[in-house]
Amino acid sequence: MLRNLASMSSLNLFKAGVQFAIGTLIALFVLPAEYGLITFALPIIQLIALMTDLGLSSALIRQRDLSAEDAGAALALSLAIAAASGALLALLSVPIQDWAQMPGLSPLLNGLALATAFTIVAAVPRALLERDLHYQRIALVEGAATMQAALLCVGLVVLAEAGIWGLVAFHVALQAVRALAFLVLTRRRYRFTSEWTRAVPLIRFGGWVLASNLVNFLARNAQGLLIGATLGASAVGLYGIAYQVMILPLMALAWPASGVLLATLSRLRERDDGDRHATFAAPVLALSLLTATLTFPLMSWIAIGLAFPAQRLLAPD
């Protein structure tokens, strides 16, 4: 379990570093108002992906007896949802732009609609890898996809002077590579079927997971939408840079720990010898102590030690 946690934490640290570097690069090449457009748009994209996931990922991980047909039904459903979600976002892009009073937002949402579709497609095959505790493969795919997308973004921003569209290309390329790689790696784990009713038990459990994830998402991202709608794109652009730093411990520790713990406990449940408390207590306690030990010093350094380098790098001359 600790090896899996180390793989996912290292991956998330790498992804957080790459995304922060790209965000800083974009901030140096575009105005805060332009950066604010993408900061405002990304939570909308993530919300749509979260809502259309229907909790299938968590349900697949914990399902005791998952056949290839069950996985195929879930994947077929997610493909249909991905196509519908991308089209819906494209249709709503202009009304969202008018509501937020942010000229230029609609084209960005249209571009990111493709990233949303790929995100939804990748969810089911990635969950199948998590179910089998293949976190090293997940880390390899995620890391390679992040690096390829980052190189594309840097090339577009620095060489082609694409501005904020370089960041759009980053998200589209990242999600496309992830989706394709996960589908290939799990091709023997699913078998397409026309019986979509096989996915109903998964959705029934996943609905509760979706409700919980939705509440957490709104708690983390509603402020960005409110800032953008009330104070404008420049204010939300500055807030977006700071927010990336604030959630670093969540990305590096809490999120991967919860995912690894869910998959591990699901596999332990299948070998349950009757004493469930003793079986589950040790990994839960170990991960809680580990994340607390690492998180408090990291947040202390962010609160105290990051002010000077951030001001030197990002403050105007």
HELIX and SHEET records of a PDB file:
HELIX    1   1 LEU A    2  PHE A   29  1                                  28    
HELIX    2   2 PRO A   32  ASP A   53  1                                  22    
HELIX    3   3 LEU A   56  ARG A   62  1                                   7    
HELIX    4   4 ALA A   68  ALA A  100  1                                  33    
HELIX    5   5 LEU A  105  ARG A  131  1                                  27    
HELIX    6   6 TYR A  135  VAL A  154  1                                  20    
HELIX    7   7 GLY A  155  LEU A  159  3                                   5    
HELIX    8   8 TRP A  165  LEU A  185  1                                  21    
HELIX    9   9 TRP A  196  ALA A  199  5                                   4    
HELIX   10  10 VAL A  200  LEU A  231  1                                  32    
HELIX   11  11 ALA A  233  MET A  246  1                                  14    
HELIX   12  12 LEU A  248  PRO A  249  1                                   2    
HELIX   13  13 LEU A  250  ALA A  254  3                                   5    
HELIX   14  14 TRP A  255  GLU A  270  1                                  16    
HELIX   15  15 ARG A  276  GLY A  305  1                                  30    
HELIX   16  16 ALA A  307  LEU A  314  1                                   8    
END                                                                             
